[in-house]
Amino acid sequence: MNEALSKALNDQMNFEFYSAQVYLAMAAYCSSESLDGFANFFIVQAEEERFHAMKIYKYLNDRGERVTVSGMDTPNNNYTSVLDAYQHAYEHEKVVTKRFYDLSDIAMNDREHATIHFLKWFIDEQVEEEALFDSIIQKLKRIDKDSNAFFMLDTEFLARTFTPPAQ
């Protein structure tokens, strides 16, 4: 693996840790609004992002590359509504998708077949992530001011858990 690809993977690993912080900030907003289910959704999302970061960490180590952990920016902590938080999350996932596309381009240009294969899992995951957030946004827009439907969705998200996929 060349140095540029190793650095790009390290950067993505750190961005995945940052993504976890983004989702924890969204969870904190939801908690402050006493929306425990929506908060739980974002806490689970943060766990998933940390899993993604550690998957890259392990891959770099398995390939004999040096992992470098860096600091991160402070995520946005202010949202105007649950819908606003989910819209920000959706836009964030689009950025993550582009970053994985860029990583894949580097790996393909280097003919780094093991990394191309490794990154395919993340690209498939991003399709699911974007679809999930888009679906929730559409639901939130549909229920608008229906407090019963909003409460039902909040309750549904309270049951969400993260189970790491089998390696």
C-alpha positions, 0 to 999 in steps of 0.5 A: 500500500502506498503512503497516500492510500495509507494516509487517506485511510487514516484520515477516514478512520479519524472522520468516522470517529468524528462522525460518532461525535456528530451523532452524539451531539444530535443525541444530546439535542434530542435528550435535551428535548426529552425525546429518548427514542430519537436520542437512542437512534443517534447513540446507536448511530454513534456506536456504528460509526465507532465500529466503522472507525475500528474496522479501518484501524484493524485493516491498517494494522493487518496491512502493516500500516501505521495508524495515526489518531488525530484530533477532531473539530467540535461538531454542531450541537445546535438544531432547531428540530428533530427534522433539522438534526436528521437533515444534517445527518443525511447531509453528513452521510452524503459527505461520508459516501463521497469520501469512500468513493474518493478512497476507492478511486485512490485504491483503484488507481493504485491497483490495490485490490485488497483495499478495493475489496475492503472498501466495497463493504463501506460503499454498500453500507453507505447506500443503506445509511443514505436510504435510512436517513432519507426514509426517516426524513420523509416520515418526519415530513409526513407526520409534521404536526401529528404528535401521536405519530411523532411519539410512535416514531420516538418509541420505535427508535427507543428499541433500536440497538447496534449489533456489529455485523459478522466479519 
